[in-house]
Amino acid sequence: MAKIVQCVPNFSEGVDKLLIEKIIDEIRKVEGTKLMDYSMDKDHNRCVTTFIGTPEAVEEAAFNACKKAAELIDMSKHKGEHPRMGATDVIPLIPISEVTMEECIEMSKRLGKRIGEELGISVFLYEKSASAPYRENLASVRKGQYEGMNEKMKDEKWKPDFGPDVLNVKSGATAVGARMPLVAFNVNLDTNNLEIANKIARSVRGRSGGFTSCKALGVEIKERNIVQVTMNMVDYNSTPLYRVFDMIEREAKRYGVNVIGSEIIGLVPMMALINCADYYLRIENFREDQILEKRIYE
């Protein structure tokens, strides 16, 4: 099998489709990459993009897309519900086939160094690439967001790994790192009370005493006049989607609120959904080799 790396850059633009197309064209242009998916959210004002390719091609495409985003997105004018600190907010690199995590870590360091030096953007390494344990969690790196990042970087503890120690006003800062696949999973509630969403998010969030592999916060979806528990499930095997969904349903009932739907942003590993089907359908003696697609691709 060929060496394949997955990259899921998040750009701080979820309204202007033509602008996003210009950024994504920088990925399409690079031979050896394949654009898998991209989705835009107006309330989050964010675009999540997924592409795969050879390590060399992915590294080049990620840099080119980051460069184009720096040209087109002005963070000083950006508003959105999702936490963010830069035009290209985060660039995760994920080993898929014949590539080790160590190789992705080295890729992230080369990419981060290039973004810092050539684009003048402050870069923080995170997750498996983090230069210190307290920098592993993206939420910790991004705390303070764009508006507070310049002051944050004055602290020696939060000097960027690459690039300037002073915030690039137009482009903000970028997190680059290697990680395992995650599922971006959101649950919508039939209320516009953000306090309720935040309370439920705290109940399922790992660092608040919830599920270890769940990162969660409450956000407003103003277009629909509802709130949402938005999550990153960083290990869908240790914390399956159905388990956190059930907990959110139970917590919501405490406040007289109902779950009205859920959504997955970007791509999702097949087993994450099969685990849910197995649980809710109570399938007895189910085996992975019963999945038609898995047998076809063998």
C-alpha positions, 0 to 999 in steps of 0.5 A: 500500500502507498504512504497516505497521510490525512490532513484536516485544516480548519479555516476561519471562513464559513460564509464566503464560498468563493473565498473558500474555493480559492483556498481549496484550489491550492489543495486541488492543484498539488499532484498526489493529493485528493480532496475528500470533503469540505463543509462550511458553517455560517454560525461557526464561521468556519470551514473544515477540509479533509484531504489525503495524499503522499506525505510530500504532497500533503505537506506542500498542499497544506502550506499552499492553502495556509498561504492563500488563507493568509492572503484572503482572510482578515482575522481582525474582522472575523466573528464566529461561534467556534473558538479560533485564533487564526485564518488557518486555525489548525492543521492536523496531520493523521497517519493513514497507511504505511506512515508512522505517527513519528513521521507525521510529527516530523512533517508537522515540525517542517510545516510549522517552521515553514509557515512561521518563517515564510508567512510570518505567522506564529505557530504552536505545535500541539497533540503528539507534536507538542513541545511541552505536555501543557501544549498537547490540548488544542483548547489550551493552546487556543485559550484566549482566542485571536483577541487574547493571543498577542497578550498570551504570547508575552508569557514565556510559557506561551512563546510560539514554536515557530514564527514571530512572538508578536501576533500577525494581526491579519492572519492570527496564529496557527496550530499544527500537529500530528494526531489520531483520527477524531470525529467532529460530532455536534448535538442540537437542542430545542432551546436557545438557552446557551447556559443549558448547552454549556452545563451539558457540555461540562457534564460530558467534557473530559477535563470537567469530569466527563468522558476522557476522550470528549472535548465539548462546549456549548455554542449558539446556532443563531440561524436556527435560534437553537444551541448546540453541544459541539464536540471533538471525539478524540478516541471514538473507541474508548468513548463511542458516539452513542455513549456521549449522545445518550448522556446528552439526552439524559442531561438535557431532560434535567432542564426540560430540553430535548435533543432534536438532532445531531451532525457529523462535520467532515469525514467519519471512520466507518467503525464509529458509526457501526459501533452505534448501529450495533449498540442501538440495534442490539445486534447479537454476535455481530462481526466486522467481516459481515460489513459488505464494504469491508469485504469488497475492499479486502 
